Amino acid sequence: MNTLQLCYLFAGSFFTVGLLCGIWKYFGILNSKDAVAHEYISILHRASLLYSFACLLLAKFVELSTLPENINFYAAFVSMGFFAFAQIVYLIHAILKDTDNQFAKPYRLGNWLYPSFLIHGSMVLLILGELGGFLILFWGFISSL
């Protein structure tokens, strides 16, 4: 699988998740006395759709990059892997309905309380992975100018 195929695979997968979550969100709205789906169903719905288009943007920068294929592949994969990680966390919160704000203390996932270094550490890694992967691809484009 080449890097463009990887980007399109992630884009299509995320878009499918977004569309399916739209159905889930609709049923959540129908079954709610306030006509509002659970917060993390809505977050997952929006994030999945946005990340699908972010993958297409990454694909374009892969096309424009002059860096070697293996560097482009890993840069794109790391960014999209963290996109997937974020969506998995949103999915877990949506299924468990355990919070409407994952950053509210105490930090919880279901009945499990976890230390702040875990959530903040994962956020630092997510930031470095998403931004770092993109900046590598962007550099590959800039170096072609």
Sequence and secondary structure as in RCSB ss.txt:
>XXXX:A:sequence
MNTLQLCYLFAGSFFTVGLLCGIWKYFGILNSKDAVAHEYISILHRASLLYSFACLLLAKFVELSTLPENINFYA
AFVSMGFFAFAQIVYLIHAILKDTDNQFAKPYRLGNWLYPSFLIHGSMVLLILGELGGFLILFWGFISSL
>XXXX:A:secstr
  HHHHHHHHHHHHHHHHHHHHHHHHHHHHT TTS   HHHHHHHHHHHHHHHHHHHHHHHHHH  S HHHHHHH
HHHHHHHHHHHHHHHHHHHHHT  S TTSSS EETTEE  HHHHHHHHHHHHHHHHHHHHHHHHHHHTT 
